[in-house]
Amino acid sequence: MDCFALAGSLRAANARVVAGQWALLEQRAHVRELEQCGLDASTAKALLEIYEEQQAMSIIDRNSLSQTLMSLATDRSSPVDYDDRGLFDAADDFHLQQAA
């Protein structure tokens, strides 16, 4: 997978983590409301547990994509050619020797 595809996947993974965080907050509030009203919150708690497991998986996925993208960025050789031989002609060399 190239860097651009990985970056897109990472943005999508970040969006899933954020959406999951909102879902967790809403579900926790829902459980709290049910418990405060004295109603059965077992189904809401079970759903909250599923949300928490999914959030953990989303975070693992996001972190894995981030690490892969970082390793690609650091493992790649630079496309810049640093070999400056041949950029100077004899006249330039003469001026450089005078400056020294």
N, C-alpha and C positions, 0 to 999 in steps of 0.2 A: 504494500500500500504506500502511495507516495505521501509526501508531507502535507499537501493540500487536502487530500482525503482524510488523513489522520486529524488535521486541524478541524475539519468539519465534523468528524466523529466526536472529537473532544468537546466542541461547542454543544453538540446534541447531548452528550453525556452530562455536561454541566447543567444544561436546561432540565434534564431528568432529575438531577439531584435537587435543584431548586424547587421543581414541581413536587417532588417527593417530600421535601421539607414542609411545604405548605399543606400537603395532604396529611402529614403527621400532626401538624399543629391543629388542623381542623378536627381530625379524628379524636385527638386527646381532649379537645374542648367538648366534643360530642359525648365522649365517655363521662367526663366530669358532670355535664348537664344531666345525663341519665341517672348517675349515682346521686346527685343532689336532689333529684325528684323522687328518689326511692324506687326507680324502675330497674328492670333487669338490663344490665350492661354487658352481659357475657358475649353476645354477638358482636357488639361494637369493640369489645376488647380483643376478640379473635381477629377482627379486621385490622385493628391497630397493630397486632403482632405481625400480620402479613405485610402491612405497610412498612414496619420496621425492618423486616427481613429483606424486602425489596429495596429499601433505602440503602441497606448495607451492601447489597449486590451492586447497586448503582454507583456507590462510592468506590467500590473495588474496581469496577469497570472504568470509571473516570480516572482513577489513579494509574491504572495500567496503561491507558491511552496516553496520559500525560508523560509517564516514564518512557514509553516507546517513542513519542515525539521528541522528547529531550535527548534520548540516546541517538536518534537519527540526526538531530541537529548538531550534536557534538562529534559524532563518528564520521560525518561527511568531510571529505577534503574540500578545501576552499577552491572555488572555481577561478580564483584570481591567480594569475601567473606572476610569481615574484621574481622570476629570472630577468634581471635587467641587463644582462650581457647583450651587447649589440644595440643598445639604446643610445650609446655615446659614440661619436666618431673620433678620429684622431685629434681634431682641433679641440674638441671638448676636453680630451685628456690633457692636452697641453695647458689649457687654462686651469684645470684642476691641479696640475703639478705646480703652476705658478702660485696658486692660492695657498698651497701647503708650505 
